């Protein structure tokens, strides 16, 4: 994703256009893009683990209706091993619980990252391309603040 950074105005007393708190517009955009990518990676990992948890649920439900002494096969570290249902079922349930805890942890971290991104956007007045339609009124107010020395960054 290409990032276009443009400084709309410079603050009086700053060292140059696009600088806020010692960061150039390029640094602000790069940091913002990195934070967004981290959040996307977390969402991707959470979705992957959620799918794995759903697979565990499906297998658990299937095995509950089967005779506990029946043999079944389980993939452990790339090796297919023969076990009985009564040996495999508790392990699957335990793994599913662990997956649920990890998913919950990732979702919590993702929410924290979302708050961090929102604060960063607010601090550096970052607007995403295409966001202007949905926030026409806030764009008008930000244009007024540009005249008073505020600087903004536009990110695609």
KEMI-878255 format. One line per 10 residues: number of its first residue (from 1); their letters; for each residue x, y, z of N, C-alpha, C, CB. Coordinates in nm, 2 decimals. Glycine has a CB too. Example, Ala and Ser with C-alpha at 12.3 -4.5 7.8 and 13.67 -1.06 7.14 Angstrom:
1 = AS = 1.32/-0.57/0.78/1.23/-0.45/0.78/1.32/-0.33/0.78/1.13/-0.45/0.90 ~ 1.28/-0.22/0.71/1.37/-0.11/0.71/1.29/0.00/0.79/1.41/-0.06/0.57
***
This chain:
1 = XXXXXXXXXX = 0.08/-0.12/0.00/0.00/0.00/0.00/0.09/0.12/0.00/-0.10/0.00/0.12 ~ 0.07/0.21/-0.10/0.15/0.33/-0.11/0.10/0.43/-0.01/0.16/0.38/-0.25 ~ 0.19/0.51/0.05/0.15/0.61/0.14/0.19/0.75/0.08/0.22/0.59/0.28 ~ 0.09/0.83/0.08/0.11/0.97/0.04/0.10/1.06/0.16/0.02/1.02/-0.07 ~ 0.21/1.13/0.19/0.21/1.22/0.30/0.22/1.36/0.25/0.32/1.19/0.40 ~ 0.13/1.44/0.30/0.13/1.58/0.26/0.11/1.67/0.39/0.03/1.62/0.15 ~ 0.19/1.76/0.41/0.17/1.85/0.52/0.09/1.97/0.47/0.31/1.90/0.57 ~ -0.01/2.00/0.54/-0.11/2.10/0.49/-0.07/2.24/0.54/-0.25/2.07/0.54 ~ 0.00/2.25/0.65/0.05/2.37/0.71/0.16/2.35/0.81/-0.07/2.46/0.77 ~ 0.24/2.44/0.83/0.34/2.42/0.94/0.31/2.50/1.06/0.48/2.46/0.89
11 = XXXXXXXXXX = 0.35/2.45/1.17/0.32/2.52/1.30/0.42/2.63/1.32/0.32/2.42/1.42 ~ 0.37/2.74/1.37/0.47/2.85/1.40/0.57/2.80/1.50/0.39/2.97/1.45 ~ 0.69/2.83/1.48/0.80/2.80/1.57/0.85/2.66/1.55/0.75/2.81/1.71 ~ 0.79/2.58/1.46/0.85/2.45/1.43/0.97/2.46/1.34/0.74/2.35/1.38 ~ 1.04/2.35/1.33/1.17/2.36/1.25/1.14/2.35/1.10/1.26/2.25/1.29 ~ 1.02/2.32/1.06/0.99/2.31/0.91/0.85/2.26/0.89/1.10/2.23/0.84 ~ 0.81/2.25/0.76/0.68/2.20/0.73/0.67/2.05/0.75/0.65/2.23/0.58 ~ 0.55/2.01/0.81/0.53/1.87/0.83/0.59/1.82/0.96/0.58/1.79/0.72 ~ 0.65/1.90/1.04/0.72/1.85/1.16/0.62/1.87/1.28/0.85/1.92/1.19 ~ 0.60/1.77/1.36/0.53/1.78/1.48/0.60/1.70/1.58/0.38/1.73/1.46
21 = XXXXXXXXXX = 0.63/1.75/1.69/0.70/1.68/1.80/0.82/1.61/1.76/0.60/1.58/1.87 ~ 0.90/1.67/1.66/1.02/1.62/1.62/1.01/1.51/1.51/1.10/1.57/1.73 ~ 0.89/1.48/1.46/0.87/1.37/1.37/0.84/1.43/1.23/0.76/1.27/1.41 ~ 0.90/1.38/1.12/0.86/1.43/0.99/0.74/1.36/0.95/0.98/1.41/0.89 ~ 0.67/1.41/0.84/0.55/1.35/0.79/0.58/1.21/0.75/0.49/1.43/0.67 ~ 0.70/1.18/0.69/0.73/1.05/0.64/0.74/0.95/0.76/0.86/1.05/0.56 ~ 0.80/1.00/0.87/0.81/0.91/0.99/0.68/0.88/1.05/0.90/0.98/1.09 ~ 0.59/0.98/1.05/0.46/0.97/1.11/0.38/0.86/1.02/0.38/1.10/1.11 ~ 0.39/0.88/0.89/0.32/0.79/0.80/0.37/0.65/0.82/0.33/0.83/0.66 ~ 0.51/0.63/0.82/0.57/0.50/0.83/0.53/0.43/0.96/0.72/0.51/0.82
31 = XXXXXXXXXX = 0.53/0.51/1.07/0.49/0.45/1.20/0.34/0.41/1.20/0.51/0.55/1.31 ~ 0.26/0.50/1.14/0.11/0.47/1.13/0.09/0.34/1.05/0.04/0.59/1.07 ~ 0.16/0.33/0.93/0.14/0.21/0.85/0.19/0.09/0.92/0.22/0.23/0.71 ~ 0.30/0.10/0.99/0.35/-0.02/1.07/0.25/-0.06/1.17/0.49/0.02/1.13 ~ 0.19/0.03/1.24/0.09/0.00/1.35/-0.03/-0.07/1.28/0.05/0.13/1.42 ~ -0.08/-0.01/1.17/-0.19/-0.07/1.10/-0.16/-0.22/1.06/-0.23/0.01/0.98 ~ -0.04/-0.24/1.01/0.00/-0.37/0.96/0.01/-0.47/1.08/0.14/-0.37/0.89 ~ 0.06/-0.42/1.19/0.06/-0.51/1.31/-0.08/-0.55/1.35/0.13/-0.43/1.43 ~ -0.18/-0.45/1.34/-0.32/-0.48/1.38/-0.37/-0.58/1.28/-0.40/-0.35/1.38 ~ -0.34/-0.56/1.15/-0.39/-0.66/1.05/-0.33/-0.80/1.07/-0.35/-0.61/0.91
41 = XXXXXXXXXX = -0.21/-0.81/1.11/-0.14/-0.94/1.14/-0.21/-1.01/1.25/0.01/-0.92/1.17 ~ -0.25/-0.93/1.36/-0.32/-0.98/1.47/-0.45/-1.04/1.43/-0.33/-0.88/1.58 ~ -0.52/-0.96/1.35/-0.66/-1.00/1.30/-0.65/-1.13/1.22/-0.73/-0.89/1.22 ~ -0.54/-1.14/1.14/-0.52/-1.26/1.05/-0.49/-1.38/1.14/-0.41/-1.23/0.95 ~ -0.41/-1.36/1.24/-0.37/-1.47/1.33/-0.50/-1.52/1.41/-0.26/-1.43/1.42 ~ -0.57/-1.42/1.46/-0.70/-1.45/1.53/-0.79/-1.53/1.45/-0.76/-1.33/1.59 ~ -0.81/-1.49/1.32/-0.90/-1.57/1.23/-0.85/-1.71/1.20/-0.91/-1.49/1.10 ~ -0.72/-1.72/1.19/-0.66/-1.85/1.16/-0.68/-1.94/1.28/-0.51/-1.84/1.14 ~ -0.66/-1.89/1.40/-0.68/-1.97/1.52/-0.83/-2.00/1.55/-0.62/-1.90/1.65 ~ -0.91/-1.91/1.51/-1.06/-1.93/1.52/-1.10/-2.05/1.43/-1.14/-1.80/1.49
51 = XXXXXXXXXX = -1.05/-2.05/1.31/-1.08/-2.16/1.22/-1.03/-2.30/1.28/-1.01/-2.14/1.08 ~ -0.91/-2.30/1.34/-0.86/-2.42/1.40/-0.94/-2.46/1.52/-0.71/-2.39/1.45 ~ -0.99/-2.36/1.60/-1.08/-2.39/1.71/-1.21/-2.46/1.66/-1.11/-2.27/1.79 ~ -1.26/-2.40/1.55/-1.39/-2.46/1.49/-1.36/-2.60/1.45/-1.43/-2.37/1.38 ~ -1.25/-2.63/1.39/-1.21/-2.77/1.35/-1.21/-2.86/1.47/-1.08/-2.77/1.27 ~ -1.15/-2.81/1.58/-1.14/-2.89/1.70/-1.29/-2.92/1.75/-1.06/-2.81/1.81 ~ -1.37/-2.82/1.75/-1.51/-2.84/1.79/-1.58/-2.94/1.71/-1.59/-2.71/1.79 ~ -1.56/-2.94/1.58/-1.62/-3.04/1.49/-1.58/-3.18/1.52/-1.59/-3.00/1.34 ~ -1.45/-3.19/1.54/-1.39/-3.33/1.57/-1.44/-3.37/1.71/-1.24/-3.32/1.57 ~ -1.44/-3.29/1.81/-1.49/-3.32/1.94/-1.63/-3.37/1.94/-1.47/-3.20/2.04
61 = XXXXXXXXXX = -1.72/-3.30/1.87/-1.86/-3.33/1.86/-1.87/-3.47/1.79/-1.94/-3.23/1.78 ~ -1.79/-3.49/1.69/-1.80/-3.62/1.61/-1.75/-3.74/1.70/-1.71/-3.62/1.49 ~ -1.65/-3.71/1.78/-1.59/-3.82/1.86/-1.68/-3.85/1.99/-1.45/-3.79/1.91 ~ -1.76/-3.75/2.03/-1.85/-3.78/2.15/-1.95/-3.89/2.12/-1.92/-3.65/2.19 ~ -1.99/-3.90/2.00/-2.09/-4.00/1.96/-2.03/-4.14/1.93/-2.17/-3.96/1.85 ~ -1.90/-4.15/1.95/-1.83/-4.28/1.91/-1.79/-4.36/2.04/-1.70/-4.24/1.82 ~ -1.78/-4.49/2.02/-1.74/-4.58/2.13/-1.60/-4.54/2.18/-1.74/-4.72/2.08 ~ -1.58/-4.51/2.31/-1.45/-4.47/2.36/-1.33/-4.56/2.33/-1.46/-4.44/2.51 ~ -1.36/-4.69/2.31/-1.25/-4.79/2.29/-1.22/-4.80/2.14/-1.29/-4.92/2.34 ~ -1.29/-4.73/2.06/-1.26/-4.73/1.91/-1.13/-4.66/1.88/-1.38/-4.66/1.83
71 = XXXXXXXXXX = -1.05/-4.72/1.79/-0.93/-4.66/1.76/-0.95/-4.54/1.66/-0.83/-4.76/1.69 ~ -0.86/-4.44/1.68/-0.86/-4.32/1.59/-0.72/-4.28/1.57/-0.95/-4.21/1.65 ~ -0.70/-4.20/1.47/-0.57/-4.15/1.44/-0.56/-4.00/1.46/-0.53/-4.19/1.29 ~ -0.44/-3.96/1.50/-0.41/-3.82/1.54/-0.28/-3.78/1.48/-0.42/-3.80/1.69 ~ -0.27/-3.66/1.42/-0.15/-3.61/1.37/-0.08/-3.53/1.48/-0.18/-3.52/1.25 ~ 0.04/-3.58/1.52/0.12/-3.52/1.63/0.25/-3.49/1.57/0.13/-3.61/1.75 ~ 0.28/-3.36/1.55/0.41/-3.32/1.50/0.45/-3.37/1.37/0.52/-3.36/1.60 ~ 0.35/-3.39/1.28/0.37/-3.44/1.15/0.37/-3.59/1.14/0.50/-3.39/1.10 ~ 0.35/-3.66/1.25/0.34/-3.80/1.25/0.20/-3.85/1.29/0.45/-3.86/1.35 ~ 0.15/-3.94/1.21/0.02/-3.99/1.24/0.03/-4.11/1.34/-0.05/-4.04/1.11
81 = XXXXXXXXXX = -0.04/-4.09/1.45/-0.03/-4.19/1.56/-0.17/-4.25/1.58/0.03/-4.13/1.69 ~ -0.17/-4.38/1.62/-0.29/-4.45/1.65/-0.32/-4.44/1.80/-0.28/-4.60/1.60 ~ -0.44/-4.40/1.83/-0.48/-4.39/1.97/-0.63/-4.44/1.98/-0.47/-4.24/2.02 ~ -0.68/-4.43/2.10/-0.82/-4.46/2.12/-0.89/-4.33/2.14/-0.85/-4.56/2.24 ~ -1.02/-4.33/2.12/-1.10/-4.21/2.13/-1.09/-4.15/2.27/-1.25/-4.24/2.10 ~ -1.09/-4.24/2.37/-1.09/-4.19/2.51/-0.95/-4.13/2.54/-1.11/-4.31/2.61 ~ -0.85/-4.16/2.47/-0.72/-4.09/2.49/-0.71/-3.95/2.41/-0.60/-4.18/2.44 ~ -0.78/-3.95/2.30/-0.77/-3.83/2.21/-0.86/-3.72/2.25/-0.80/-3.87/2.07 ~ -0.98/-3.76/2.29/-1.09/-3.66/2.33/-1.04/-3.56/2.43/-1.21/-3.73/2.37 ~ -0.99/-3.60/2.55/-0.94/-3.50/2.65/-0.83/-3.41/2.59/-0.90/-3.57/2.77
91 = XXXXXXXXXX = -0.75/-3.46/2.51/-0.64/-3.38/2.46/-0.70/-3.28/2.36/-0.54/-3.47/2.38 ~ -0.79/-3.32/2.28/-0.86/-3.22/2.19/-0.93/-3.11/2.27/-0.95/-3.29/2.10 ~ -1.00/-3.15/2.37/-1.07/-3.05/2.45/-0.97/-2.95/2.52/-1.16/-3.12/2.56 ~ -0.86/-3.00/2.57/-0.76/-2.92/2.63/-0.70/-2.82/2.52/-0.65/-3.00/2.69 ~ -0.67/-2.87/2.41/-0.62/-2.79/2.30/-0.72/-2.68/2.26/-0.58/-2.87/2.18 ~ -0.85/-2.71/2.25/-0.95/-2.62/2.22/-0.96/-2.51/2.32/-1.09/-2.69/2.20 ~ -0.95/-2.54/2.45/-0.95/-2.44/2.56/-0.83/-2.35/2.55/-0.95/-2.51/2.70 ~ -0.71/-2.41/2.52/-0.59/-2.33/2.50/-0.61/-2.23/2.38/-0.47/-2.42/2.48 ~ -0.66/-2.28/2.27/-0.68/-2.19/2.16/-0.78/-2.08/2.19/-0.74/-2.28/2.04 ~ -0.88/-2.11/2.27/-0.98/-2.00/2.31/-0.91/-1.89/2.39/-1.09/-2.06/2.39
101 = XXXXXXXXXX = -0.82/-1.94/2.48/-0.75/-1.84/2.56/-0.66/-1.75/2.48/-0.67/-1.91/2.67 ~ -0.59/-1.81/2.38/-0.50/-1.74/2.29/-0.58/-1.64/2.20/-0.42/-1.84/2.20 ~ -0.69/-1.69/2.15/-0.77/-1.60/2.07/-0.82/-1.48/2.15/-0.89/-1.68/2.01 ~ -0.86/-1.50/2.27/-0.91/-1.40/2.36/-0.79/-1.30/2.38/-0.96/-1.45/2.49 ~ -0.67/-1.35/2.41/-0.56/-1.26/2.43/-0.52/-1.18/2.31/-0.44/-1.35/2.47 ~ -0.53/-1.24/2.19/-0.50/-1.17/2.07/-0.61/-1.06/2.04/-0.50/-1.26/1.95 ~ -0.73/-1.09/2.07/-0.84/-0.99/2.05/-0.82/-0.87/2.15/-0.98/-1.06/2.08 ~ -0.78/-0.90/2.27/-0.75/-0.79/2.36/-0.64/-0.70/2.31/-0.72/-0.85/2.50 ~ -0.53/-0.77/2.27/-0.42/-0.69/2.21/-0.46/-0.61/2.09/-0.30/-0.79/2.18 ~ -0.55/-0.67/2.01/-0.59/-0.60/1.89/-0.67/-0.48/1.93/-0.68/-0.70/1.80
111 = XXXXXXXXXX = -0.76/-0.49/2.03/-0.83/-0.37/2.07/-0.74/-0.26/2.13/-0.93/-0.41/2.18 ~ -0.64/-0.30/2.20/-0.54/-0.21/2.25/-0.47/-0.14/2.14/-0.44/-0.28/2.34 ~ -0.43/-0.21/2.04/-0.37/-0.16/1.92/-0.46/-0.06/1.85/-0.32/-0.27/1.82 ~ -0.59/-0.09/1.84/-0.69/0.00/1.78/-0.70/0.13/1.86/-0.82/-0.07/1.78 ~ -0.70/0.12/1.99/-0.70/0.25/2.07/-0.57/0.33/2.04/-0.72/0.22/2.22 ~ -0.46/0.26/2.04/-0.33/0.32/2.02/-0.33/0.39/1.88/-0.21/0.22/2.03 ~ -0.38/0.32/1.78/-0.39/0.38/1.64/-0.48/0.50/1.64/-0.45/0.28/1.54 ~ -0.59/0.50/1.71/-0.68/0.61/1.72/-0.62/0.73/1.79/-0.81/0.57/1.79 ~ -0.54/0.70/1.89/-0.47/0.81/1.96/-0.36/0.87/1.87/-0.41/0.76/2.09 ~ -0.29/0.79/1.80/-0.19/0.83/1.71/-0.25/0.92/1.59/-0.11/0.71/1.65
121 = XXXXXXXXXX = -0.36/0.87/1.54/-0.43/0.95/1.43/-0.47/1.08/1.49/-0.55/0.87/1.38 ~ -0.52/1.09/1.61/-0.57/1.21/1.67/-0.45/1.31/1.69/-0.64/1.19/1.80 ~ -0.34/1.25/1.75/-0.22/1.33/1.78/-0.16/1.40/1.66/-0.12/1.24/1.85 ~ -0.15/1.32/1.55/-0.09/1.37/1.43/-0.19/1.41/1.32/0.00/1.27/1.37 ~ -0.32/1.42/1.35/-0.42/1.46/1.26/-0.41/1.39/1.13/-0.41/1.61/1.23 ~ -0.41/1.25/1.14/-0.40/1.17/1.02/-0.54/1.14/0.96/-0.32/1.04/1.05 ~ -0.55/1.16/0.83/-0.67/1.13/0.76/-0.64/1.03/0.66/-0.74/1.26/0.70 ~ -0.73/0.93/0.64/-0.71/0.83/0.54/-0.78/0.87/0.41/-0.77/0.69/0.59 ~ -0.72/0.83/0.30/-0.78/0.87/0.17/-0.91/0.80/0.16/-0.68/0.83/0.05 ~ -1.01/0.88/0.11/-1.15/0.82/0.10/-1.23/0.85/0.22/-1.14/0.68/0.07
131 = XXXXXXXXXX = -1.17/0.89/0.33/-1.24/0.92/0.46/-1.31/1.05/0.45/-1.14/0.91/0.57 ~ -1.28/1.14/0.36/-1.33/1.27/0.36/-1.48/1.27/0.33/-1.27/1.35/0.25 ~ -1.53/1.17/0.26/-1.68/1.17/0.23/-1.76/1.14/0.36/-1.71/1.06/0.13 ~ -1.71/1.05/0.44/-1.78/1.01/0.56/-1.76/1.12/0.67/-1.73/0.88/0.61 ~ -1.66/1.20/0.66/-1.63/1.30/0.77/-1.62/1.44/0.71/-1.51/1.26/0.85 ~ -1.72/1.48/0.63/-1.71/1.61/0.57/-1.71/1.72/0.67/-1.83/1.62/0.47 ~ -1.78/1.71/0.77/-1.79/1.81/0.87/-1.66/1.82/0.95/-1.90/1.79/0.97 ~ -1.59/1.71/0.98/-1.47/1.72/1.05/-1.36/1.77/0.96/-1.43/1.58/1.10 ~ -1.37/1.75/0.83/-1.27/1.80/0.73/-1.28/1.96/0.73/-1.29/1.75/0.59 ~ -1.41/2.01/0.74/-1.42/2.15/0.74/-1.36/2.21/0.86/-1.57/2.19/0.73
141 = XXXXXXXXXX = -1.38/2.15/0.98/-1.33/2.20/1.10/-1.17/2.19/1.10/-1.38/2.13/1.22 ~ -1.12/2.08/1.04/-0.97/2.07/1.03/-0.91/2.18/0.94/-0.93/1.93/0.99 ~ -0.99/2.22/0.84/-0.94/2.32/0.75/-0.93/2.45/0.82/-1.03/2.33/0.62 ~ -1.03/2.48/0.91/-1.02/2.60/0.99/-0.90/2.59/1.08/-1.15/2.62/1.07 ~ -0.87/2.48/1.14/-0.76/2.47/1.23/-0.63/2.48/1.16/-0.77/2.34/1.31 ~ -0.63/2.45/1.03/-0.50/2.46/0.95/-0.46/2.60/0.95/-0.52/2.40/0.81 ~ -0.55/2.69/0.94/-0.52/2.83/0.94/-0.46/2.88/1.07/-0.64/2.91/0.90 ~ -0.49/2.81/1.18/-0.44/2.84/1.31/-0.31/2.77/1.34/-0.55/2.82/1.41 ~ -0.25/2.71/1.24/-0.12/2.65/1.27/-0.12/2.50/1.29/-0.06/2.71/1.39 ~ -0.23/2.43/1.27/-0.22/2.28/1.28/-0.17/2.22/1.16/-0.36/2.23/1.31
151 = XXXXXX = -0.11/2.10/1.17/-0.06/2.03/1.05/-0.12/1.89/1.05/0.10/2.02/1.06 ~ -0.14/1.84/0.92/-0.21/1.71/0.91/-0.13/1.63/0.81/-0.35/1.73/0.86 ~ -0.16/1.50/0.82/-0.10/1.40/0.73/-0.20/1.32/0.66/0.00/1.31/0.81 ~ -0.19/1.31/0.53/-0.29/1.23/0.45/-0.23/1.10/0.42/-0.33/1.31/0.33 ~ -0.30/0.99/0.45/-0.24/0.85/0.43/-0.34/0.78/0.34/-0.22/0.78/0.57 ~ -0.28/0.71/0.24/-0.37/0.63/0.15/-0.38/0.49/0.20/-0.32/0.64/0.01
***
